[in-house]
Amino acid sequence: MNAVVYLGPSLPLAAAAEELDAEFLPPIARGDLAELLKRPELPKAIGIVDGKFLSTLCVSPKEVLEVVDRGVKVFGSSSMGALRAAECHHWGMVGVGKIFEAYRTGEVDADDEVAIAFDEETGAPLSEPMVNLRFAVASALESAVVGPATAEAFLHAATSLYFPQRSARAALHAIRGAVPEDEHAALARYFATTAPDTKADDARLLLRAMRDYLTGNRQQTIERAVGVHRGGVALPA
């Protein structure tokens, strides 16, 4: 066994399997890494994308560092993985993607930015993460789909929603009539067609970085981990 990845609603399992031959496990929770360390053969690499919280204790930085100390390379992106990588990258965890970078630099600092509701049986997302909406609006601003005032109104509406009810559609409904009609329509089209899914994009980057690491392409691993954000757009507040 070379790789284990804790994955949930950030990326469909079928899409993940196309990127990396790995053992895919459900979103990580407190104690899961300790159970993994009991196996007679440890993986060479572990990827943390999604994790559980609220009703279940989340994986702790200490648990991650215990695995790193055992010589296993641990990668994080997208959701819980990005949070833990932002805390642990100084001690050997590898952070990958734009969301990790946003947490690392302090552009984003709230845990609920990556939180969503999802179906426990199927893993299908039932809401949208705030961090995805932020990156989408930043891209819409850069592309002149909307102006700063509409972007600010949308983000304010989205952050005001409790995370299980948070979605682009709900935020758009909340600002209808409060922003120019043409910009509202343009932003609705944008979310329906071309808005990025940053969580999914970052998850794919993590899987590719793990693949590069496992095949011995260490330089490409480094470039994916630390260079992928160059030239990106700044997040609006």
N, C-alpha and C positions, 0 to 999 in steps of 0.2 A: 504494500500500500504506500503510495507516494504522496497523496494529497487528500485532505478533508476540507470541505467548505460548508459553512453554516449559512444557509440560504433560505429566504422566504419570499415575500411579495415584491422585493426590489427587481427581480428578474425571473421570468418563467424558467422552470427546470430544464425544459427542452432546449431553450436558448443557451443556458449555461453549459449544458452537456456538449453543445457544439464547440465551445471554446476550450474546455478542459476535461480530460478524463480523470474524474475524481469521485470520491464518495461524498455525496451531497446529503447533509443532515438538516433537520428543521432549524429555525431560528434559535440562536444560542441563549442559554439561561445559566444562572449561577449553578455551579457544580458540573456542568457538561465537560469542561476541560479536564477537571480532575478525573472523571470517568474515562476520558480519552487516554490520560496518562497511565491508566491501569492496564492498557492493552500490552500484550507481549511485544508487539512491534509498533513503534511510533511512526507517524507519517513524517515525511521530510518537510512538508509545508502544510500550514493551516490557513484557510481564508475565513475571515469573519465579515459577512455582509449584513445580515439581519439578526436581530436579537429580541428577546422578550423583556418586558418590564411591566410596571404597574402591579398586576396581581401576581407576577412571578419576579423573584429577585433577578436583577440583570447581572451579567458577567462582570466581574470586577477587574480593575487594572492589575491587582495582585495575582489573580489567576492567570492573566495573560503573561505576565512576567515570569511566572513559574514555568510556563511552557517554553518561553524564550530561553530561560536558564538551562533547560534540558536539551538545547541545541536545535530546536525546531524553529524554522522560519515562519513567523506569523504575519499575515497580511490583513489589512483592514480597509474597507471602503464603504461608501454609500449611506449606511445607516448606523447601527451599533458599532460596526467595524470602523467607521470614520471617527466616531466619538472616542473609542478606545485608542485608536492609532494617534489621535491628536494628543492624548495623554501619555502615551507610551513610546512614541517614536524616538525619543532621546535614548531609550534603553533597548532598542533593537527591533521593535515592531515596525513594519513597513506600511506606511500610509499611501494610499493610491487614490487619485481622482480629485475633482474639483470640490466635492463636499468635505473631504478630509482637509484640503488646503484652506477652505473657508473657516473650519474650526481651528486649524493650527494657527492661523493668523489673527483670529478673533473677529473676523467679519461676521461670523455666526457663533453664538455661544449658548443658546438655549437647547436643552435636550429635546424639547417637543418639536423642534424644527424638522426632525426626521421621523417623528412619530406618525403612525397611521393605524387605522383599524383594518383588520384582515380576517378572512374566513379561516378558522383554525384547521378545518378539514382539507380545503383545497388550496389554501395559501393565497387566494385571490384578494387583491386590495379592495377595501370598501371605502376608502377615502384617499386624499392626495396629501403628500407631505409638504409642509410649508417651504422647505428648502428647494424642492422642485419648482414650486410656484415662483420663488425668488429668482432662480436662475432663468426661468422662462420669461419673466417680466424684464429682467436685465437684457436678455437677448431681444425682446420686443422693443425696448427703448433704443438699443443700438441700431436696430433695423428701421427705426422711425415708424413702427406700427402704431405706437401711442406716444404721447408726450409725458413729461415728468409728473404733471398733476394727476393724470389718469392712472399712471403706474403707482403713485403714492396712495391714491384712493383704493385701488385694488388690493395692495399689500396690507393696508390698514384693515380693510374688510376681512381679508383672509386670516390675519393674525387674531382678529376678534372672535373667530369661530373656534369652538372646542374641536380638538383634532379629529375625533371620529366623524364630525360633520363637515370637515374642511375639504373643499374641492374648488376648482376653478369655476365651475357652474354656480356654486353657492355664492362665491365672492362676486361674480359678475351680476348675479341677481341682486345682491345687496347694494351695488353701486349704480344700478339702472336708474336713470333720471338725474344722477348726481354728477355725471361726466358727459362730455359731448357724445351725441348719439353715434356719429360716424366712428369715433374712437372705440366706443363700446362694441360696436359691431365688428370692427377690425380685430379687436382683442379676442372676441369670441371665436372668430374664424381662425385666428392664429392658434388658439388652444385646441381647436378641433382638427387642425391640419399639421402644423409644422413646429409646434412648441417642443423643445427638447425634454427628454426624460432623463434628467441628470443622474438619478439613482441607478437606473438601468445602465446608462453609459459607464458610470464609475464601476459598477459590478463587472461589466465586460472587461474593463481595463485591469481590474484585480485578477481576473481569471487569466488574462494574457500575461500579466506580470508573473503569476505563479508558474505558468507554462514555460516562460522564458527561464525562470530560476531553475525549474526542474530539468530542463534540457541543457543547462549549463551556460545560457546566454546571460551572464551576470550584467554586462553593460546595458543590454536592452532592458533588463529588469529595473536598473537604476533610472534609465531615461523615462520609463513609464511611470515610475513612482514619483520622481521629483521634477520632471520636465514637462509633463502633460498640460500644466496649467498656463504655461507661458503664452501671452497673447490673448488671454481670456478677458471677459468683460467684468467690470466691478459690479458688485451687488448693490442695489439700492437699499437704503435703510428701511 
